[in-house]
Amino acid sequence: MVFNTGAALLDGIVLAVVAKDSDGTYGYKITHEVKDILDISESTLYPVLRRLQKDQYLSVYDMQYDGRNRRYYKITDSGHVLLNQTIDEWNTYSSKLNTIFKGEEVL
């Protein structure tokens, strides 16, 4: 079964992947790490990266790699704030779902 992933959760997932490397990471690697856990296309993820950059949750820099220009994404301070908010909200949401799935009463 595949569950739909909303934009807010997808943003959080992308930010979490980028945050793993303090120096930033490049788009191809990000897309493949996300694709390892979600059934999603690269054509869906690159607009997410651009939007997160536009909203200043990610910064971008270019670096040469094997004679080619590679674009790197790095999480910003405001990106860390959004990521932490997403994690807190996810923990609350998933806890409530687990309660329902276990047949317990939601408080």
Protein Blocks (a to p, Z undefined) as FASTA:
>chain_A
ZZdddfklmmmmmmmmmmmpmnbpafklmmmmmmmmpccdfklmmmmmmmmmmnopaccd
dddeehiacddddddfklmmmmmmmmmmmmmmmmmmmmmmnopacZZ
